[in-house]
């Protein structure tokens, strides 16, 4: 079916709509950065894992990054290549299968390394092992997303590393960004080099993690490329890896919902939708952040005409956000379109309360709308088995 991608008129049930043209635009930019800077940029599943779109991704990138056994299997079995894998803690009952699915595997601590390094090498002799290091510097302001906050459970600080690394350690993995700028990376890199460059001669690769939001409007792509080139000149033997997630799915499509009812209490009008913040947009409550709504103005106060809070259809009392101002009175059945809802959102959704789950659709370049996945009662029931 063809559909108007501005209004989504004709959709009567909630759906995440991935727009292929926007996705390819991001992939083309990311691919061009990788080539210009001579680095490898791979897809982090924790932000985007819609495996039915992997054929598109494989036209531009060749690898992915995983943080669990299931993500590692997804990369190996559906993307078609072993993953670069990091987990805060590998378990005895999963480590062998993870190693079989991985080309690179980073340990979060020296104790995990000592426990599992020889075992992973025995299972997969070609695997390249690394350590996650903590530069003790991050400009991420929201504490829940700051991997370098005091007391962090992520990575090894420089004062805990041995002067001589084990022979089987090939690389360092360092993640300290979240939707960050190239300027932030420049400052972070200075701290990383200051803390860890003394070990670089012992390494073959370094992974600068995710959070490099190079597809965001206004991002200084040229600065990123020049910074990476400069790093190459200083350490030409090190292969450089970046593993953003949001950058791939950034602004690639909305969550389209419909108004079910409008209620009012104490002068506050709430438009109740057939989607839920806690189930279908959990980052909005966790981060928290207020998403952009198409054809609506974001307000801080309940002032003016046609102002609404938007409420989800779960029984959680806090399943709402507000305020937004529309140019008309909202009517039951009309679309409310939440912008930029493909990255992180689709991988974090849940079926709390058993409410209906949005479908996932692909708006193809030829104008057709393809249904990738429709959820049913059986999906909810099977989670309770």
C-alpha positions as CSV (number, residue, x, y, z in Angstrom):
1,X,0.0,0.0,0.0
2,X,1.1,3.6,-0.7
3,X,0.7,6.1,2.1
4,X,1.3,9.8,2.8
5,X,4.6,9.9,4.8
6,X,3.7,13.3,6.2
7,X,0.3,12.7,7.7
8,X,0.2,8.8,7.6
9,X,-3.5,9.2,6.7
10,X,-4.9,5.7,6.3
11,X,-3.1,4.2,9.3
12,X,-5.7,3.3,11.9
13,X,-3.5,1.3,14.3
14,X,-0.2,2.2,15.9
15,X,3.0,1.5,14.0
16,X,6.7,2.3,14.0
17,X,7.4,3.3,10.4
18,X,11.0,3.0,9.2
19,X,11.7,5.2,6.1
20,X,14.2,3.4,3.9
21,X,15.3,6.6,2.2
22,X,16.2,8.2,5.5
23,X,18.0,5.0,6.7
24,X,20.1,4.9,3.5
25,X,21.0,8.5,3.9
26,X,22.4,7.8,7.3
27,X,24.2,4.7,6.1
28,X,25.8,6.6,3.2
29,X,27.1,9.2,5.6
30,X,28.5,6.6,8.0
31,X,30.1,4.7,5.2
32,X,31.7,7.8,3.9
33,X,33.2,8.7,7.3
34,X,34.6,5.1,7.7
35,X,36.3,5.4,4.3
36,X,37.6,8.9,4.7
37,X,39.0,8.2,8.2
38,X,40.1,4.7,7.5
39,X,38.2,3.2,10.5
40,X,35.6,0.5,10.9
41,X,32.1,1.6,11.9
42,X,29.7,-1.1,13.1
43,X,26.1,-1.3,14.2
44,X,25.4,-1.6,18.0
45,X,22.4,-3.8,18.5
46,X,21.5,-2.2,21.8
47,X,20.2,0.8,19.9
48,X,18.8,-0.9,16.7
49,X,18.2,-4.5,16.0
50,X,15.5,-4.7,13.3
51,X,17.0,-7.8,11.6
52,X,14.6,-7.7,8.6
53,X,16.4,-4.6,7.5
54,X,19.9,-6.1,7.7
55,X,20.1,-6.7,3.9
56,X,20.1,-2.9,3.6
57,X,22.8,-2.5,6.2
58,X,25.1,-5.1,4.6
59,X,25.3,-2.9,1.6
60,X,27.2,-0.4,3.7
61,X,28.8,-2.1,6.7
62,X,30.2,-5.5,7.4
63,X,30.0,-6.1,11.2
64,X,27.9,-5.5,14.3
65,X,28.4,-5.2,18.1
66,X,26.7,-7.3,20.7
67,X,26.3,-7.2,24.5
68,X,24.7,-10.5,25.2
69,X,24.3,-14.0,23.8
70,X,21.1,-13.3,22.0
71,X,22.6,-10.2,20.3
72,X,25.7,-12.2,19.4
73,X,23.5,-14.9,17.8
74,X,21.5,-12.3,15.9
75,X,24.7,-10.8,14.4
76,X,26.1,-14.2,13.5
77,X,22.9,-15.8,12.3
78,X,21.0,-12.9,10.7
79,X,23.6,-10.2,9.9
80,X,25.9,-13.0,8.7
81,X,29.1,-12.1,10.4
82,X,30.7,-12.6,13.9
83,X,30.1,-9.8,16.3
84,X,32.3,-7.5,18.3
85,X,31.1,-8.4,21.8
86,X,31.2,-6.7,25.2
87,X,29.3,-7.6,28.3
88,X,29.6,-6.3,31.9
89,X,29.8,-9.9,33.0
90,X,29.9,-13.1,31.0
91,X,28.3,-16.1,32.6
92,X,29.8,-19.6,32.8
93,X,26.8,-21.1,31.0
94,X,26.8,-18.6,28.1
95,X,30.5,-17.7,27.5
96,X,31.2,-20.6,25.1
97,X,28.3,-19.8,22.8
98,X,29.2,-16.1,22.9
99,X,32.8,-16.9,21.9
100,X,31.6,-19.0,19.0
101,X,29.5,-16.1,17.7
102,X,32.2,-13.4,18.1
103,X,35.2,-12.1,16.2
104,X,36.2,-9.7,19.0
105,X,35.4,-10.0,22.7
106,X,36.2,-7.5,25.4
107,X,36.3,-8.2,29.1
108,X,34.9,-5.7,31.6
109,X,37.4,-6.6,34.4
110,X,40.7,-8.3,35.0
111,X,38.9,-11.1,37.0
112,X,36.6,-11.8,34.0
113,X,39.7,-11.9,31.8
114,X,41.5,-14.3,34.1
115,X,38.5,-16.5,34.4
116,X,37.5,-16.8,30.7
117,X,40.3,-15.7,28.4
118,X,41.9,-19.1,27.9
119,X,38.5,-20.7,27.6
120,X,37.3,-18.4,24.9
121,X,40.5,-19.0,22.9
122,X,40.0,-22.7,23.2
123,X,36.4,-22.4,21.9
124,X,37.4,-20.0,19.1
125,X,41.1,-19.8,18.4
126,X,40.7,-16.9,16.0
127,X,38.9,-14.6,18.5
128,X,40.5,-11.3,19.3
129,X,40.3,-10.4,23.0
130,X,40.3,-7.0,24.6
131,X,39.7,-5.1,27.8
132,X,37.2,-2.4,28.5
133,X,39.0,0.6,30.0
134,X,37.6,3.5,32.0
135,X,39.1,7.0,31.1
136,X,37.3,8.4,34.1
137,X,36.0,11.2,31.9
138,X,32.6,11.7,30.3
139,X,30.5,14.7,29.4
140,X,27.3,12.8,29.6
141,X,25.1,14.8,32.0
142,X,22.3,12.3,32.6
143,X,23.6,10.0,35.3
144,X,21.8,6.9,34.2
145,X,23.6,7.1,30.8
146,X,27.1,8.1,32.1
147,X,29.4,5.1,31.9
148,X,32.2,6.9,33.7
149,X,30.4,8.2,36.7
150,X,32.1,7.6,40.1
151,X,31.4,4.0,41.2
152,X,30.7,2.9,37.6
153,X,30.6,-0.8,37.0
154,X,32.1,-0.4,33.5
155,X,35.7,-0.8,32.7
156,X,39.2,-0.8,34.2
157,X,40.9,2.4,35.3
158,X,44.5,3.0,34.3
159,X,45.8,2.5,37.9
160,X,44.5,-1.1,37.9
161,X,46.1,-2.2,34.6
162,X,49.3,-4.2,34.7
163,X,52.3,-2.6,33.0
164,X,52.5,-5.6,30.7
165,X,49.3,-6.9,29.3
166,X,48.8,-10.7,28.7
167,X,49.9,-11.7,25.2
168,X,46.3,-12.7,24.4
169,X,45.0,-9.1,24.8
170,X,44.8,-7.4,21.4
171,X,42.7,-4.3,22.1
172,X,41.1,-1.7,24.3
173,X,37.4,-0.9,24.3
174,X,36.4,2.5,25.6
175,X,32.9,4.0,25.7
176,X,32.2,7.4,27.3
177,X,29.7,9.1,25.0
178,X,25.9,9.4,24.5
179,X,24.6,11.2,21.5
180,X,27.7,13.3,21.7
181,X,29.4,15.8,19.3
182,X,32.7,15.6,17.5
183,X,34.0,18.3,19.8
184,X,33.2,16.1,22.8
185,X,35.1,13.3,21.2
186,X,38.1,15.5,20.7
187,X,38.1,16.3,24.5
188,X,37.5,12.7,25.5
189,X,40.2,11.4,23.2
190,X,42.7,13.6,25.0
191,X,41.8,11.9,28.3
192,X,41.9,8.5,26.7
193,X,45.4,9.0,25.3
194,X,46.6,10.6,28.5
195,X,45.5,7.6,30.6
196,X,46.2,4.7,28.2
197,X,48.6,5.5,25.4
198,X,51.4,3.9,27.4
199,X,49.8,0.5,26.6
200,X,49.0,1.2,22.9
201,X,52.3,-0.4,21.6
202,X,51.0,-3.7,23.1
203,X,47.7,-3.5,21.2
204,X,46.4,-4.1,17.7
205,X,43.0,-2.3,17.9
206,X,41.1,0.3,19.9
207,X,37.3,0.6,20.0
208,X,36.0,4.0,20.8
209,X,32.5,2.7,21.5
210,X,29.2,4.4,20.7
211,X,27.6,7.7,21.2
212,X,29.2,9.4,18.1
213,X,26.0,11.0,16.7
214,X,27.5,11.8,13.3
215,X,24.1,11.8,11.5
216,X,22.6,14.5,13.6
217,X,22.1,17.9,11.9
218,X,25.0,20.2,12.7
219,X,27.4,17.5,13.7
220,X,30.9,18.4,12.7
221,X,31.7,15.4,10.5
222,X,34.9,17.0,9.1
223,X,36.2,17.4,12.7
224,X,35.5,13.8,13.4
225,X,37.4,12.6,10.3
226,X,40.4,14.9,11.0
227,X,40.5,13.7,14.6
228,X,40.5,10.1,13.6
229,X,43.2,10.8,10.9
230,X,45.3,12.5,13.5
231,X,45.0,9.5,15.8
232,X,46.1,7.2,13.0
233,X,49.2,9.3,12.4
234,X,50.2,9.0,16.1
235,X,49.4,5.3,16.3
236,X,49.5,3.9,12.8
237,X,49.5,0.2,13.9
238,X,46.1,0.5,15.7
239,X,42.9,-0.4,13.9
240,X,40.2,2.0,15.0
241,X,36.6,0.9,15.6
242,X,33.5,2.9,16.3
243,X,30.2,1.3,17.2
244,X,27.4,3.9,17.3
245,X,23.8,2.8,17.5
246,X,21.7,6.0,17.5
247,X,23.6,7.4,14.5
248,X,22.3,4.6,12.3
249,X,18.6,4.9,13.3
250,X,18.6,8.7,13.9
251,X,15.5,10.5,12.4
252,X,14.7,7.4,10.3
253,X,11.0,7.3,11.2
254,X,8.2,7.9,13.7
255,X,5.8,6.1,15.9
256,X,2.3,6.8,14.6
257,X,-0.5,6.6,17.1
258,X,-4.2,7.5,17.3
259,X,-6.3,9.4,19.7
260,X,-8.7,7.1,21.6
261,X,-10.2,9.6,24.1
262,X,-9.8,13.1,25.6
263,X,-10.3,13.5,29.3
264,X,-10.0,16.5,31.6
265,X,-9.2,17.1,35.2
266,X,-8.4,20.3,37.1
267,X,-8.2,22.1,33.8
268,X,-5.7,19.7,32.3
269,X,-6.8,17.9,29.1
270,X,-5.1,14.6,28.3
271,X,-5.4,13.0,24.9
272,X,-5.3,9.2,25.6
273,X,-3.5,7.4,22.8
274,X,-3.4,3.7,21.7
275,X,0.4,3.7,22.6
276,X,2.2,3.8,25.9
277,X,5.2,5.8,27.0
278,X,6.2,3.1,29.5
279,X,5.7,0.3,27.0
280,X,6.6,1.8,23.6
281,X,8.7,4.9,24.3
282,X,10.4,4.0,27.6
283,X,13.4,6.3,27.1
284,X,11.0,9.3,27.3
285,X,10.4,8.4,31.0
286,X,13.9,7.0,31.8
287,X,16.1,9.7,30.3
288,X,13.7,11.6,30.6
289,X,13.1,13.6,27.4
290,X,10.0,15.0,25.7
291,X,9.8,13.8,22.1
292,X,8.9,16.0,19.2
293,X,5.3,15.6,18.0
294,X,4.6,16.4,14.4
295,X,2.2,19.3,13.8
296,X,2.5,20.3,17.5
297,X,4.4,22.8,19.6
298,X,6.2,21.6,22.7
299,X,5.2,23.7,25.8
300,X,6.4,23.9,29.4
301,X,3.1,25.0,30.8
302,X,-0.6,24.4,30.3
303,X,-1.2,27.7,28.6
304,X,-3.1,28.6,25.4
305,X,-5.6,27.0,23.2
306,X,-5.6,23.3,22.1
307,X,-3.0,22.3,24.7
308,X,-2.9,18.7,25.8
309,X,-0.9,16.2,27.8
310,X,-0.5,13.0,25.9
311,X,-1.3,9.9,27.9
312,X,-0.6,6.2,27.3
313,X,-3.1,3.4,27.5
314,X,-1.4,1.4,30.3
315,X,-2.6,1.5,33.9
316,X,0.6,3.1,35.1
317,X,-0.4,6.4,36.7
318,X,2.7,8.1,35.3
319,X,2.2,6.9,31.7
320,X,1.9,10.5,30.3
321,X,3.9,13.5,29.2
322,X,3.0,17.1,28.4
323,X,2.4,19.7,27.2
324,X,1.9,20.0,23.5
325,X,-0.1,22.6,21.6
326,X,-1.9,21.7,18.4
327,X,-3.6,24.0,15.9
328,X,-7.0,22.4,16.4
329,X,-9.1,20.3,18.8
330,X,-7.9,16.8,18.8
331,X,-10.5,14.3,17.6
332,X,-10.9,10.6,18.4
333,X,-9.2,8.5,15.6
334,X,-6.8,11.2,14.3
335,X,-3.1,10.5,14.2
336,X,-0.6,11.7,16.7
337,X,2.9,11.3,15.3
338,X,6.0,10.9,17.6
339,X,9.1,11.8,15.7
340,X,12.4,9.8,15.7
341,X,11.2,6.6,17.3
342,X,13.3,3.9,15.7
343,X,16.6,3.9,17.6
344,X,16.6,2.6,21.2
345,X,12.8,2.6,21.3
346,X,12.1,-0.5,19.2
347,X,14.7,-2.5,21.2
348,X,13.4,-1.5,24.6
349,X,9.6,-1.9,24.2
350,X,7.7,-4.3,26.4
351,X,4.3,-5.8,26.8
352,X,3.5,-4.6,30.3
353,X,-0.2,-4.6,31.0
354,X,-0.8,-6.8,27.9
355,X,-1.7,-3.7,25.8
356,X,-1.6,-4.0,22.0
357,X,1.9,-3.5,20.6
358,X,2.6,-1.3,17.6
359,X,3.4,-3.0,14.3
360,X,6.7,-2.4,12.6
361,X,6.6,-1.1,9.0
362,X,9.1,-0.2,6.3
363,X,8.3,2.7,4.0
364,X,10.3,1.6,0.9
365,X,11.9,4.0,-1.5
366,X,9.4,3.1,-4.2
367,X,6.6,4.4,-2.0
368,X,5.2,1.0,-0.8
369,X,4.6,0.4,2.9
370,X,5.7,-3.1,3.9
371,X,4.6,-4.7,7.1
372,X,7.7,-6.2,8.8
373,X,6.0,-7.4,12.0
374,X,2.6,-7.4,13.5
375,X,2.2,-8.4,17.1
376,X,-0.7,-10.6,18.5
377,X,-2.0,-12.0,21.7
378,X,0.3,-15.0,21.2
379,X,3.4,-12.8,21.5
380,X,2.1,-11.6,24.9
381,X,1.1,-15.1,26.0
382,X,4.4,-16.7,25.0
383,X,6.3,-14.2,27.2
384,X,4.5,-15.7,30.2
385,X,5.3,-19.3,29.4
